[in-house]
Protein backbone atom coordinates (compact mmCIF):
# COMPACT_ATOMS: atom_id res chain seq x y z
CA UNK A 1 0.00 0.00 0.00
CA UNK A 2 1.44 3.35 -1.10
CA UNK A 3 1.81 6.07 1.50
CA UNK A 4 1.52 9.75 0.62
CA UNK A 5 4.36 11.26 2.62
CA UNK A 6 3.87 14.86 1.56
CA UNK A 7 3.62 17.54 4.21
CA UNK A 8 0.23 19.15 4.74
CA UNK A 9 1.33 22.59 3.56
CA UNK A 10 3.08 21.19 0.48
CA UNK A 11 -0.04 19.21 -0.41
CA UNK A 12 -2.29 22.27 -0.02
CA UNK A 13 0.00 24.43 -2.15
CA UNK A 14 0.37 21.70 -4.76
CA UNK A 15 1.17 23.08 -8.21
CA UNK A 16 0.38 26.63 -7.08
CA UNK A 17 -3.21 26.73 -8.24
CA UNK A 18 -4.50 26.38 -4.67
CA UNK A 19 -3.00 29.68 -3.45
CA UNK A 20 -4.15 31.42 -6.63
CA UNK A 21 -7.69 30.14 -6.08
CA UNK A 22 -7.49 31.34 -2.47
CA UNK A 23 -6.51 34.78 -3.77
CA UNK A 24 -9.50 34.70 -6.12
CA UNK A 25 -11.92 33.66 -3.39
CA UNK A 26 -10.53 36.36 -1.09
CA UNK A 27 -11.15 39.00 -3.76
CA UNK A 28 -14.71 37.80 -4.26
CA UNK A 29 -15.28 37.82 -0.49
CA UNK A 30 -13.86 41.34 -0.18
CA UNK A 31 -16.10 42.52 -3.00
CA UNK A 32 -19.20 41.03 -1.39
CA UNK A 33 -18.21 42.58 1.95
CA UNK A 34 -17.84 46.03 0.37
CA UNK A 35 -21.27 45.73 -1.23
CA UNK A 36 -22.85 44.49 2.02
CA UNK A 37 -21.42 47.34 4.09
CA UNK A 38 -22.57 49.93 1.59
CA UNK A 39 -26.03 48.40 1.23
CA UNK A 40 -26.49 48.52 5.02
CA UNK A 41 -25.13 52.07 5.29
CA UNK A 42 -22.07 51.21 7.37
CA UNK A 43 -18.57 52.64 7.28
CA UNK A 44 -15.42 50.80 8.28
CA UNK A 45 -14.10 51.55 11.78
CA UNK A 46 -10.86 53.07 10.51
CA UNK A 47 -12.84 55.34 8.16
CA UNK A 48 -14.81 56.67 11.12
CA UNK A 49 -11.62 57.08 13.14
CA UNK A 50 -9.91 58.94 10.30
CA UNK A 51 -12.87 61.29 9.86
CA UNK A 52 -13.51 61.75 13.58
CA UNK A 53 -17.24 61.51 12.82
CA UNK A 54 -19.94 58.97 13.52
CA UNK A 55 -21.85 57.21 10.77
CA UNK A 56 -24.93 59.23 11.78
CA UNK A 57 -23.01 62.48 11.32
CA UNK A 58 -21.84 61.32 7.91
CA UNK A 59 -25.41 60.59 6.86
CA UNK A 60 -26.48 64.04 7.99
CA UNK A 61 -24.25 65.81 5.46
CA UNK A 62 -26.23 67.09 2.45
CA UNK A 63 -29.21 64.86 3.25
CA UNK A 64 -26.98 61.77 3.14
CA UNK A 65 -25.95 62.41 -0.47
CA UNK A 66 -22.23 62.54 0.43
CA UNK A 67 -22.49 59.16 2.18
CA UNK A 68 -24.48 57.76 -0.74
CA UNK A 69 -21.86 59.02 -3.17
CA UNK A 70 -19.15 57.20 -1.19
CA UNK A 71 -21.25 54.04 -1.11
CA UNK A 72 -21.74 54.21 -4.88
CA UNK A 73 -17.97 54.09 -5.39
CA UNK A 74 -17.56 51.26 -2.91
CA UNK A 75 -20.33 49.13 -4.40
CA UNK A 76 -18.82 49.59 -7.87
CA UNK A 77 -15.38 48.68 -6.52
CA UNK A 78 -16.87 45.55 -4.96
CA UNK A 79 -18.37 44.50 -8.29
CA UNK A 80 -15.06 45.06 -10.09
CA UNK A 81 -13.00 42.87 -7.75
CA UNK A 82 -15.69 40.18 -7.78
CA UNK A 83 -15.19 40.17 -11.54
CA UNK A 84 -11.43 39.87 -11.17
CA UNK A 85 -11.77 37.06 -8.64
CA UNK A 86 -14.15 35.15 -10.90
CA UNK A 87 -11.75 35.32 -13.85
CA UNK A 88 -8.89 34.27 -11.55
CA UNK A 89 -10.86 31.17 -10.54
CA UNK A 90 -11.41 30.31 -14.19
CA UNK A 91 -7.76 30.88 -15.06
CA UNK A 92 -6.56 28.65 -12.23
CA UNK A 93 -9.04 25.84 -12.77
CA UNK A 94 -8.93 25.59 -16.57
CA UNK A 95 -6.06 27.07 -18.65
CA UNK A 96 -3.46 26.98 -15.86
CA UNK A 97 -4.50 23.42 -15.01
CA UNK A 98 -3.92 22.58 -18.70
CA UNK A 99 -0.41 24.10 -18.41
CA UNK A 100 -1.17 26.98 -20.78
CA UNK A 101 1.62 29.57 -20.23
CA UNK A 102 -0.50 32.57 -21.22
CA UNK A 103 -2.62 31.99 -18.11
CA UNK A 104 0.44 32.39 -15.88
CA UNK A 105 1.43 35.58 -17.66
CA UNK A 106 -2.13 36.87 -17.26
CA UNK A 107 -1.96 36.27 -13.52
CA UNK A 108 1.38 38.07 -13.37
CA UNK A 109 0.29 41.15 -15.34
CA UNK A 110 -3.07 41.44 -13.62
CA UNK A 111 -1.66 40.75 -10.16
CA UNK A 112 1.12 43.32 -10.43
CA UNK A 113 -1.38 45.89 -11.67
CA UNK A 114 -3.93 45.09 -8.99
CA UNK A 115 -1.60 45.02 -6.02
CA UNK A 116 0.36 48.09 -7.13
CA UNK A 117 -2.87 50.10 -7.41
CA UNK A 118 -2.87 50.16 -3.60
CA UNK A 119 0.09 52.55 -3.79
CA UNK A 120 -2.23 55.13 -5.31
CA UNK A 121 -2.85 56.23 -1.72
CA UNK A 122 0.30 58.33 -2.13
CA UNK A 123 -1.77 60.62 -4.33
CA UNK A 124 -4.48 61.31 -1.77
CA UNK A 125 -2.81 60.97 1.62
CA UNK A 126 -5.07 58.35 3.22
CA UNK A 127 -3.57 55.00 4.14
CA UNK A 128 -6.38 52.45 4.41
CA UNK A 129 -5.06 50.13 7.12
CA UNK A 130 -7.54 47.32 6.41
CA UNK A 131 -6.80 47.45 2.68
CA UNK A 132 -3.09 47.54 3.49
CA UNK A 133 -3.30 44.57 5.86
CA UNK A 134 -5.33 42.54 3.35
CA UNK A 135 -2.79 43.36 0.65
CA UNK A 136 0.12 42.28 2.85
CA UNK A 137 -1.65 38.98 3.57
CA UNK A 138 -2.62 38.25 -0.03
CA UNK A 139 0.68 39.17 -1.68
CA UNK A 140 2.65 36.24 -0.14
CA UNK A 141 -0.17 33.81 -0.97
CA UNK A 142 -0.30 35.08 -4.55
CA UNK A 143 3.50 34.96 -4.87
CA UNK A 144 3.68 31.36 -3.61
CA UNK A 145 1.05 30.39 -6.16
CA UNK A 146 2.94 32.15 -8.93
CA UNK A 147 6.29 30.55 -8.04
CA UNK A 148 4.87 27.04 -7.75
CA UNK A 149 2.77 27.30 -10.91
CA UNK A 150 5.72 28.68 -12.87
CA UNK A 151 7.78 25.65 -11.88
CA UNK A 152 5.12 23.43 -13.43
CA UNK A 153 5.41 25.31 -16.74
CA UNK A 154 9.13 24.91 -17.37
CA UNK A 155 10.37 25.94 -19.80
CA UNK A 156 8.16 29.02 -19.59
CA UNK A 157 7.74 30.80 -22.96
CA UNK A 158 8.29 34.53 -23.14
CA UNK A 159 5.35 36.89 -22.75
CA UNK A 160 5.43 37.61 -26.47
CA UNK A 161 5.50 33.95 -27.38
CA UNK A 162 2.72 33.03 -24.96
CA UNK A 163 0.37 35.81 -26.03
CA UNK A 164 0.89 35.73 -29.80
CA UNK A 165 -0.06 32.07 -30.13
CA UNK A 166 -3.70 33.02 -30.69
CA UNK A 167 -6.49 30.47 -31.12
CA UNK A 168 -7.85 30.36 -34.69
CA UNK A 169 -10.86 32.61 -35.21
CA UNK A 170 -13.03 33.33 -38.23
CA UNK A 171 -13.42 37.06 -37.63
CA UNK A 172 -16.15 37.42 -40.29
CA UNK A 173 -18.60 35.42 -38.23
CA UNK A 174 -21.00 36.05 -35.39
CA UNK A 175 -18.48 34.65 -32.92
CA UNK A 176 -15.66 36.72 -34.40
CA UNK A 177 -17.72 39.92 -34.21
CA UNK A 178 -18.75 39.11 -30.64
CA UNK A 179 -15.16 38.47 -29.64
CA UNK A 180 -14.14 41.83 -31.08
CA UNK A 181 -16.88 43.53 -29.05
CA UNK A 182 -15.69 41.82 -25.88
CA UNK A 183 -12.10 42.88 -26.54
CA UNK A 184 -13.21 46.47 -27.14
CA UNK A 185 -15.25 46.35 -23.94
CA UNK A 186 -12.20 45.17 -22.02
CA UNK A 187 -10.07 47.98 -23.45
CA UNK A 188 -12.76 50.48 -22.50
CA UNK A 189 -12.66 49.12 -18.94
CA UNK A 190 -8.90 49.61 -18.85
CA UNK A 191 -9.22 53.18 -20.13
CA UNK A 192 -12.13 53.93 -17.81
CA UNK A 193 -10.25 52.55 -14.82
CA UNK A 194 -7.21 54.68 -15.60
CA UNK A 195 -9.38 57.79 -15.93
CA UNK A 196 -11.18 57.10 -12.65
CA UNK A 197 -7.88 56.53 -10.85
CA UNK A 198 -6.45 59.69 -12.38
CA UNK A 199 -9.48 61.71 -11.27
CA UNK A 200 -9.27 60.18 -7.80
CA UNK A 201 -5.63 61.19 -7.43
CA UNK A 202 -6.14 64.74 -8.77
CA UNK A 203 -9.48 66.57 -8.94
CA UNK A 204 -11.36 63.72 -7.16
CA UNK A 205 -14.76 64.84 -8.53
CA UNK A 206 -16.32 65.46 -11.91
CA UNK A 207 -19.01 68.20 -12.15
CA UNK A 208 -21.85 65.66 -12.09
CA UNK A 209 -20.61 64.31 -8.74
CA UNK A 210 -20.78 67.74 -7.07
CA UNK A 211 -24.15 68.41 -8.67
CA UNK A 212 -25.54 65.18 -7.21
CA UNK A 213 -24.19 65.87 -3.73
CA UNK A 214 -25.33 69.50 -3.84
CA UNK A 215 -22.02 70.72 -2.39
CA UNK A 216 -18.79 72.19 -3.67
CA UNK A 217 -15.30 70.94 -2.98
CA UNK A 218 -14.70 73.86 -0.62
CA UNK A 219 -17.84 72.92 1.33
CA UNK A 220 -16.54 69.40 1.90
CA UNK A 221 -13.18 70.75 2.95
CA UNK A 222 -14.86 73.05 5.45
CA UNK A 223 -17.05 70.28 6.88
CA UNK A 224 -14.11 67.93 7.43
CA UNK A 225 -10.64 68.23 5.87
CA UNK A 226 -10.36 64.43 5.86
CA UNK A 227 -13.46 63.89 3.72
CA UNK A 228 -11.86 64.55 0.34
CA UNK A 229 -8.80 62.30 0.97
CA UNK A 230 -11.15 59.46 2.01
CA UNK A 231 -13.35 59.91 -1.05
CA UNK A 232 -10.25 60.12 -3.25
CA UNK A 233 -9.08 56.82 -1.76
CA UNK A 234 -12.37 55.20 -2.75
CA UNK A 235 -12.21 56.62 -6.26
CA UNK A 236 -8.63 55.56 -6.90
CA UNK A 237 -9.30 52.07 -5.54
CA UNK A 238 -12.40 51.73 -7.69
CA UNK A 239 -10.47 52.82 -10.77
CA UNK A 240 -7.67 50.37 -10.04
CA UNK A 241 -10.16 47.53 -9.69
CA UNK A 242 -11.86 48.39 -12.99
CA UNK A 243 -8.52 48.66 -14.81
CA UNK A 244 -7.36 45.31 -13.41
CA UNK A 245 -10.65 43.70 -14.41
CA UNK A 246 -10.34 45.08 -17.95
CA UNK A 247 -6.78 43.80 -18.40
CA UNK A 248 -7.71 40.34 -17.10
CA UNK A 249 -10.81 40.18 -19.29
CA UNK A 250 -8.89 41.30 -22.38
CA UNK A 251 -6.22 38.60 -22.02
CA UNK A 252 -8.79 35.89 -21.24
CA UNK A 253 -10.84 36.74 -24.33
CA UNK A 254 -7.75 37.21 -26.50
CA UNK A 255 -6.03 33.94 -25.57
CA UNK A 256 -8.72 31.75 -24.12
CA UNK A 257 -10.14 29.01 -26.31
CA UNK A 258 -13.93 28.99 -26.67
CA UNK A 259 -15.51 27.09 -23.81
CA UNK A 260 -18.64 26.97 -21.71
CA UNK A 261 -16.62 27.76 -18.58
CA UNK A 262 -15.04 30.89 -20.10
CA UNK A 263 -18.40 32.22 -21.25
CA UNK A 264 -19.89 31.62 -17.81
CA UNK A 265 -16.95 33.29 -16.06
CA UNK A 266 -17.29 36.32 -18.34
CA UNK A 267 -21.02 36.42 -17.67
CA UNK A 268 -20.52 36.48 -13.90
CA UNK A 269 -17.84 39.14 -14.30
CA UNK A 270 -20.11 41.30 -16.45
CA UNK A 271 -23.14 40.94 -14.19
CA UNK A 272 -21.07 41.80 -11.12
CA UNK A 273 -19.16 44.66 -12.73
CA UNK A 274 -21.76 46.38 -14.88
CA UNK A 275 -24.62 45.39 -12.59
CA UNK A 276 -23.12 47.19 -9.60
CA UNK A 277 -21.63 50.13 -11.53
CA UNK A 278 -24.97 50.96 -13.16
CA UNK A 279 -27.47 49.55 -10.69
CA UNK A 280 -26.14 51.39 -7.62
CA UNK A 281 -27.07 54.76 -9.13
CA UNK A 282 -30.82 54.17 -9.03
CA UNK A 283 -31.43 53.53 -5.31
CA UNK A 284 -29.33 56.59 -4.36
CA UNK A 285 -30.90 58.81 -7.02
CA UNK A 286 -27.69 59.60 -8.90
CA UNK A 287 -29.30 59.36 -12.32
CA UNK A 288 -27.36 61.48 -14.78
CA UNK A 289 -27.35 60.09 -18.32
CA UNK A 290 -24.11 61.84 -19.23
CA UNK A 291 -22.45 60.29 -16.20
CA UNK A 292 -23.97 56.84 -16.80
CA UNK A 293 -23.57 56.73 -20.58
CA UNK A 294 -20.05 55.20 -20.65
CA UNK A 295 -21.11 52.36 -18.34
CA UNK A 296 -24.34 51.81 -20.27
CA UNK A 297 -22.49 51.75 -23.59
CA UNK A 298 -19.99 49.29 -22.15
CA UNK A 299 -22.79 47.08 -20.84
CA UNK A 300 -24.51 47.10 -24.25
CA UNK A 301 -21.31 46.15 -26.06
CA UNK A 302 -20.64 43.45 -23.49
CA UNK A 303 -24.18 42.09 -23.75
CA UNK A 304 -24.13 41.94 -27.55
CA UNK A 305 -20.67 40.36 -27.48
CA UNK A 306 -21.86 37.72 -25.06
CA UNK A 307 -24.92 36.94 -27.17
CA UNK A 308 -22.86 36.62 -30.36
CA UNK A 309 -20.29 34.33 -28.73
CA UNK A 310 -22.75 32.20 -26.75
CA UNK A 311 -23.38 29.40 -29.26
CA UNK A 312 -19.72 29.01 -30.19
CA UNK A 313 -18.57 29.13 -26.59
CA UNK A 314 -21.11 26.54 -25.51
CA UNK A 315 -19.89 24.19 -28.23
CA UNK A 316 -16.38 24.37 -26.84
CA UNK A 317 -13.17 23.87 -28.79
CA UNK A 318 -13.80 22.15 -32.09
CA UNK A 319 -11.57 19.32 -33.13
N, C-alpha and C positions, 0 to 999 in steps of 0.2 A: 504493500500500500504506500503510495507516494505521499510525502509530507510537504506541505507548503511552508517553507521556513522563512518567508519574507517577514520583515518587521511590519507592524501595523501602519506606521506612517508611510513607509515605502509603498505598501499596497494601496493606501488611499490616494497617494500622489500618482501612482501608476505611470502612464505615458504622458502625464501633464494635463490631460483633458479634465481631470477631476478638479484641480485648482481653478482652471479657466471657467468651468461650469459654476463653481462656487462664486467666482467673481460676477458671473452673469446673474445668478440668483440674487446676490447681494444688491446689484444695481436695480433689479426689478423690485426687490423689497424696499429699497430706499425710495424708489419712485412712487410706489403705493403709499408709503408712509408720508411723503410730501403731499400727495393728493388728499390723504385722510386728514392730516392736520389742517390743511387749507379748507377743506369741506366743512370741518367742525369749528372753524374760526379760531384755531389756536396758533400761538407763536411758540417757537422753541425757547427754552429757558435762557440760553445765552443771548438770544435776540432781545429779550425783555431786559436782561441785565445790561446789555450794551446801550439800550435806549434809555434805561432808567425810568421806564413807564410800564404800567400794567396793560394787559390786553384790553381791558375796558377803556382805558384812556386812549389807546390806539384806535379803537372802534369809534371813539367820539370825535375824531378829527374828520372834518368835512363830511359829516353824516356817514362815516365808515367807508367812504370812497377810497381813502388812502390805503386802509387795510385791505379792501377788496382788490385794489390795484396790485398790492404785494402778493396777495393770494393768487391772482391771475398769472403772475410770473412763475410762482412756485408750482402751481398745477401743471402749467405747460412744461416746466423743467422736469417734473415727475414723469409726464408722458414721454418726453424725449429719452430719458434714461431707461424707461421700461422698454422702449424700442431698441435701444442699444443692447440691453441685456438679452432680449429675445433673439436678436441676430447672433449674439455671442453664443447662446445655447445651440443655435442651429449650426454655427461654424464648428463648434467643438464636437457635436454629436455626429455630424455627417461628413463634410469635406476634410476636416482634420483627422477624423477617424479613418478616412480612406487614404491618409497620407498625401493629401494634396497640398503642396508647398504654398500656394497662393493664400490658403486659409491662415497659415502661420504669419505670413507677411501682413495680412489684413488685421490680425490681432495686434501685431506690433505697431502698425501705423495708427490704428484707431486708439490703442491703449496709450501710446505716447501723447497723442493729441488730447485724449480725455483727461488723463492725469495731470498733464501740464496746464490745462485750462484752470486748475485750482490756483495757479500762481497769478491769475488775473487780479487777485485781491490786492496786488501791489498798486493797481491803478485806482483803487477806491478806498484803501485804508482800513478795511474791516476784515479781520482774520476770523473766519468762522471756525471755531474750535471743534465743533462736532464734525463738520465737513473735513477739517484737517485730520482729525483722529481717524475717521473712516478711511481717508486716503492713505494714511500711514499703515493701516491694517491691511488694506486691499493690495497695495503695491507689492509687498513681499509675496503674497499669495499668487498674484498675477505673474510676477517674475519667476517664481518656481515653476508655474505651469508653462511659461514660455521656454525656460531652459530645458525642462524635461521633454516637451513636445518637439523642440528643435533637435534634440538628440535622436529622436525617432525618425527624423527626416533626412538624416545624413546620406549622401551629400546634399546640402540645402542649395537649391538653385538661387541665383541672384534675383533681386526684386524685379528687374527688367525681364529676365527669363521666365519667372513665375507668372507675371501679369500679362505678358504678350501672347502666351499660349492660350488664345481665346477659343471657347467652344464654337463649333460651326453654327452659323445663323443665317437663314434666308431673310435678309432685311426687308425685302419687298413682300412681306406677308403680314398677317394680323399679329403674329407673335413678334416678328421683328419690329413692327411699328410700336407695339406695346412695350417692348424692351427699351426702345429709344425713349419713350415717354417716361419710363421709370428711371432711366439714367439722367434725363433732364431734371426730373423731380429731385433726385438725389443731389445734383449739382446746385439746384436752387436752395436746398436745405443747407448745403455748405456755405453758400453765399449769404443766405439769410442769417445763419448762425454767426458768421463773421461780423455782419453788420450789427446784430444785436449786441454782441460782445463789445464791439467798438463803441457803440452808443453808451453801453453800461460803464465803460471805462472813461468816457469823456463827458458828453452832455447829459447822460443818464436818461433824459426824457425826450420824446418827440412831442410836437404841439398837441396831437390828439390825446396823449396821456394827461397833460396838464388840463386840457379842456374837460376830460372825463372827471378828474379829481376836483375840478373847480378851485384849484389853488395854483399859485406860481411857485417857481423854485425858491424865491426869496421867502415866501410864506412858510414853506417846509423848513427852511434853514432857521427861521425865527422860532418855529414851534419846538424844534429839537435839532441841534446841529448834527446829530448822529443818524437822522432819518435818511438823508440822501446817500451816505455811504452804505447803509444797510440795503436800500433799494438798489443801488448800483451793484452791490454784491449779487443780489438775486438776478438782475438783468444779465450780468456777465456770465454767471453760472448757467442760466437758461440758454444763452447764446452758445456757450461751449458745448452743452449737451446736444443742441440741435446740429451744430457743425460736426460733432463726432458721429451722430446718427447718420447724417448725410454721407460722410466718408465711408462708413461701414456699409451702408445700403448700396452706394455706388459700386464698391468693389465686389459685393456679393452678387449684384445683378450682372456686372461686367464679366466675372469669372465663373460664377456658379453655373453648373449645368441644370437644365430644366428639371424640376422635380416637384412633387406634391409638397414635400416638407419646406422647400424654399418659398413656394407661393404662400403657404400658410404662415411662415415666419414673417414674410413681408406684410401679409394682411394684418397680423397682430401688431406689428410695428406701426403700420399706417393708422390703424384704429386708435392705438394708444397716443401716437404723436399728433395727428391731425384732429382726432376726437377731442383731446384735452385743449389743444391750442385754439381751436375754434369754439368748442362747446362751452368753455369756461366764461366766455364773454357774455353769454345770454343771462345766466342767473345774476350776474353782478351789474348788468345794464350797460356794459361797455360795448355798445353796438355802433360802430363807426365803419361804414363800408370801405372807406379809403384805408383805414387801419387793417381791416380784415381781408381785404382783397388779395394780398399775396398768399395768405394761408388758404383762402378759398380756391384760388387758382391752382395752388400746389395740390390741394386735395382732389380737385377735378382731374388734373393730369394723372395723379396717382391712381384714382379710381378707374379711369379709362385704360390706363396701362395694365392694371390688374385684370380688368375684364378681357382685354385683348390677349393677355398671356395665359389666362386661366386654362383653356383647353389643352394647350401645349404643355404647360407645367404639370397638369394632372396626368398626362400620358407618361411623363418621365422621359428619361434619356432613351432615344430610339437606337436600336442596334444598327 
